[in-house]
Amino acid sequence: MDNYTKKHLQDILTAIEEIESFFDGQPKRFDDFSKEIWRRRATERNIEIIGEAMNRILKTNPSIAITNSRKIVDARNYIIHGYDSLSVDILWSIVVNHLPKLQEEVYGLLHDED
């Protein structure tokens, strides 16, 4: 794997880890997430970073072994361009249902190279 792809995979991993840090080791609760705008906005920003990094990877390595890689880019585009229709439910679903799998896959890709 080239250094360009590794760098962007690391950016994805760092963004996911930052989102996790917003919960400070506490259980993830939708009520807390939906009430705290700072947490939602910071999560949105990190998902934008994840989507942009994935987009850059796909341009040079379209066969990368990441589930739903195109949907990750689509989520970034939706957050940026559809910001006024983004529901907290969609954002929450990404955090609890999709980021753990993505984190596992990216970690595996980065550490298979070692």
DRENSEDO-389996 format. One record per atom (N, C-alpha, C, O): x, y, z; residue in three letters. Coordinates in pm, whole numbers, plus 50000, padded with zeros to 5 digits. Example, Ala and Ser with C-alpha at 12.3 -4.5 7.8 and 13.67 -1.06 7.14 Angstrom:
<recs>
513194943150780ALA
512304955050780ALA
513204967050780ALA
514244966850846ALA
512854977550708SER
513674989450714SER
512905000350787SER
513415011450804SER
</recs>
This chain:
<recs>
500854988250000MET
500005000050000MET
500895012450000MET
501885013150073MET
500545022049918ASP
501365034149906ASP
501155043450027ASP
500185042350100ASP
502105052550044ASN
502065061750158ASN
500865071150154ASN
500345075150258ASN
500425074750034TYR
499255083550017TYR
498025076950079TYR
497285083350154TYR
497795064350048THR
496655057050102THR
496805055250252THR
495835057150326THR
497995051850298LYS
498225050150442LYS
497915063050518LYS
497295062750624LYS
498365074250463LYS
498125087150529LYS
496645089850545LYS
496195094150651LYS
495875087250440HIS
494445089850446HIS
493715079650532HIS
492725083050597HIS
494175067450535LEU
493605057650628LEU
493855061950772LEU
492985060650857LEU
495045067150798GLN
495355072050932GLN
494475084050967GLN
494035085451082GLN
494205092750870ASP
493295104050894ASP
491915099150934ASP
491275104751023ASP
491435088550866ILE
490135082750899ILE
490155077351041ILE
489235079951119ILE
491175069851074LEU
491285064051207LEU
491345074951315LEU
490705073751419LEU
492105085251290THR
492215096351385THR
490855103251406THR
490495106651518THR
490115105351297ALA
488805111751308ALA
487825103051388ALA
487055108151469ALA
487865089951366ILE
486995080951442ILE
487385081251590ILE
486515081751677ILE
488665080951617GLU
489135081451757GLU
488725094551823GLU
488395094751942GLU
488735105351748GLU
488305118251804GLU
486815117851837GLU
486405122651943GLU
486015112251749ILE
484585110951778ILE
484385102751905ILE
483585106351990ILE
485115091851917GLU
485015083552038GLU
485395091552163GLU
484795089652269GLU
486365100452150SER
486805108352266SER
485725117952315SER
485755122152430SER
484775121352229PHE
483695130352270PHE
482805123952376PHE
482065130852446PHE
482875110852386PHE
482055103652483PHE
482835100852611PHE
482285095852709PHE
484125103952610ASP
484975103452728ASP
484835090252804ASP
484825090152927ASP
484735079252730GLY
484645066352795GLY
483295063152856GLY
483115052452914GLY
482355072252843GLN
481015070352898GLN
480155062752797GLN
480465062552678GLN
479085056552845PRO
478165049952750PRO
477605060252651PRO
477335071752687PRO
477445055852529LYS
476855064652428LYS
475355064652446LYS
474705054252441LYS
474805076552468ARG
473355077852486ARG
472835088352387ARG
473345099452378ARG
471815084252315PHE
471225093052215PHE
470755106152276PHE
470965116752218PHE
470135105652392ASP
469615117852456ASP
470725128052479ASP
470565139852451ASP
471855123452530ASP
472985132552553ASP
473495138152420ASP
473745150152408ASP
473635129452323PHE
474135133552191PHE
473215143852127PHE
473685153752071PHE
471915141552134SER
470975150452066SER
470865164052134SER
470475173752070SER
471205164852261LYS
471105177552334LYS
472355186152327LYS
472305198152354LYS
473475180252290GLU
474745187552294GLU
475215190952153GLU
475795182752083GLU
474935203352114ILE
475245207451978ILE
476735206851948ILE
477125203751835ILE
477565209752046TRP
479015209352022TRP
479455195351980TRP
480315193751894TRP
478865185252042ARG
479215171352012ARG
478745167551871ARG
479455160751797ARG
477545171851836ARG
477025168951703ARG
477845175851596ARG
478205169651495ARG
478155188651616ARG
478915196151516ARG
480335190551501ARG
480855189551389ARG
480955186951611ALA
482295181151604ALA
482255167451535ALA
483175163851462ALA
481205160051559THR
481035147151493THR
480835149151343THR
481445142151262THR
479995158651306GLU
479785161751164GLU
481125164951097GLU
481405159850988GLU
481925173251160ARG
483205177251101ARG
484115165251080ARG
484755164050976ARG
484155156451178ASN
485005144651165ASN
484475135051057ASN
485265128650989ASN
483185134151042ILE
482625125750935ILE
482945132050799ILE
483155124850701ILE
482965145150792GLU
483385151850668GLU
484835148050635GLU
485155145150520GLU
485705148150735ILE
487105144450716ILE
487215129950670ILE
487965126850578ILE
486455121250734ILE
486465107050697ILE
486035105450552ILE
486685098150476ILE
484975112150513GLY
484465111050377GLY
485425116650274GLY
485585110950166GLY
486065127650306GLU
487025133550212GLU
488255124650198GLU
488755122650088GLU
488735119450309ALA
489885110250303ALA
489535097950220ALA
490345093250140ALA
488325092650240MET
487915080950163MET
487815084350015MET
488205076349930MET
487295095949983ASN
487195100249844ASN
488585100749778ASN
488745096349665ASN
489555106049848ARG
490905106849795ARG
491505092949776ARG
492205090349678ARG
491235083949870ILE
491725070249856ILE
491115063649734ILE
491815057249656ILE
489805065149716LEU
489105058649605LEU
489605063449469LEU
489535056049371LEU
490095075649462LYS
490605080749335LYS
491875073549291LYS
492125072149171LYS
492655068849386THR
493905062049351THR
493865046949377THR
494655039449322THR
492935042749461ASN
492855028649499ASN
491385024449509ASN
490895021749619ASN
490675023949396PRO
489235021449399PRO
488825007749451PRO
487665005549483PRO
489754998549458SER
489404985049503SER
489754982649650SER
489824971249695SER
489974993349725ILE
490324991949867ILE
489244983949939ILE
488054985449912ILE
489684975450030ALA
488774966250100ALA
488114973050220ALA
488384969750335ALA
487244982650190ILE
486454989350294ILE
485004988450254ILE
484614992750145ILE
484204982850343THR
482774981250318THR
482114994750299THR
482365004050376THR
481294995950198ASN
480505008050172ASN
481365020550156ASN
480965031450200ASN
482525019150095SER
483415030650081SER
482745042250007SER
482935053850043SER
481965039249905ARG
481275049949831ARG
480225056549918ARG
480025068649908ARG
479545048950001LYS
478525054650090LYS
479145063850195LYS
478495073250242LYS
480385061150232ILE
481085069950326ILE
481285083650263ILE
481075093950327ILE
481675083750136VAL
481835096450063VAL
480475103250049VAL
480365115350065VAL
479435095550020ASP
478085101050007ASP
477615107350138ASP
476945117750136ASP
477965101250250ALA
477575106850381ALA
478245120450402ALA
477615129850452ALA
479495121550364ARG
480215134250373ARG
479515144850288ARG
479305156150332ARG
479155141050165ASN
478495150550076ASN
477135154850131ASN
476755166450121ASN
476425145450188TYR
475105148450245TYR
475235158350362TYR
474445167650374TYR
476235156150447ILE
476435165150561ILE
476785179150513ILE
476265189050565ILE
477655179950415ILE
478085193150366ILE
476975200250289ILE
476695211950314ILE
476355193250196HIS
475395199750107HIS
473955199150157HIS
473115207250117HIS
473675189650245GLY
472315188450297GLY
472255191650445GLY
471415186450518GLY
473165200450489TYR
473285203650632TYR
471955207650695TYR
471715204950813TYR
471105214050617ASP
469845218950672ASP
468785208050685ASP
467735210250745ASP
469065196250629SER
468105185250642SER
468695173250715SER
468055162750724SER
469905174850768LEU
470545163950841LEU
469865162050977LEU
469815171251058LEU
469355150150999SER
468715147551128SER
469725141551225SER
470685134951185SER
469485144051350VAL
470355138551453VAL
470285123251452VAL
471245116651491VAL
469165117751409ASP
469025103151400ASP
470015097151300ASP
470625086851327ASP
470175103651186ILE
471105098751084ILE
472535099451137ILE
473315089951123ILE
472875110551198LEU
474215112351254LEU
474485101851362LEU
475565095951366LEU
473515099651447TRP
473645089851554TRP
473835075751496TRP
474665068051545TRP
473085072551394SER
473205059451330SER
474625057351276SER
475185046451288SER
475175067451216ILE
476545066451165ILE
477505063551280ILE
478365054851269ILE
477355070751389VAL
478255069351504VAL
478185055351565VAL
479215049051590VAL
476995050351589VAL
476865037751662VAL
476825025351573VAL
477195014451617VAL
476385026851448ASN
476245015151362ASN
477355013451258ASN
477675002151221ASN
477925024351213HIS
478855023351100HIS
480315026151135HIS
481215019751079HIS
480565035351225LEU
481955038651256LEU
482725027251321LEU
483915025551292LEU
482115019251409PRO
482885008051467PRO
483414998351360PRO
484564993951369PRO
482614995151261LYS
483044986051153LYS
484134992651069LYS
485124986251034LYS
483955005351038LEU
484955012550961LEU
486285013051037LEU
487345010950979LEU
486215015651165GLN
487425016251247GLN
488155002751243GLN
489375002351230GLN
487414992151255GLU
487994978751252GLU
488674975951117GLU
489784970651113GLU
488004979451009GLU
488564977050876GLU
489814985350850GLU
490804980350798GLU
489774998050887VAL
490925006850865VAL
492105002350950VAL
493235001750903VAL
491824999051074TYR
492894994251162TYR
493544981651102TYR
494764980351100TYR
492704972651053GLY
493214960450992GLY
494084963250870GLY
495144957150854GLY
493644972350785LEU
494434975850666LEU
495774981850704LEU
496794978550644LEU
495764990750802LEU
497014997150843LEU
497974987350910LEU
499184988350892LEU
497434978150985HIS
498304968951058HIS
498674956450979HIS
499604949351018HIS
497984953750871ASP
498394942750783ASP
499674946350710ASP
500404937650663ASP
499924959350701GLU
501114964150630GLU
502384962950715GLU
503494963350663GLU
502204961650846ASP
503384961350935ASP
504194948750919ASP
505204947050988ASP
</recs>
